[in-house]
Amino acid sequence: MKTATVRQFRDDATSFFKQEEPILVTRHGKIVGFFLPAAGDSLPLEIRKDLFSTLTDEIRSTMKARGLSEETVLADFEKTRKARRRR
């Protein structure tokens, strides 16, 4: 497994995407993420479930921290969608 800083990963992303080896991404010496090259055309079901769970947990905690309700977020999406149609 290769290791790259956030800056290295950002600057060399194109070359990293062409590799088949996983990459450990660090910031100030601490792990902040992984890049796992996809094998095939779709993600395995177990990975999709993990991603969905992680993303929903993150969204839920961010909404709670900001004091947002689901209705507020949906109203904001609707407002943005209508504004984009007018362009």
Buried (B, 14 or more C-beta within 10 A) or exposed (E): EEEBBEEBBEEEEEEBEEEEEEBBBBEEEEEEEEBEEEEEEEBEEEEEEEEEEEEEEEEEEEBEEEEEEEEEEEEEEEEEEEEEEEE
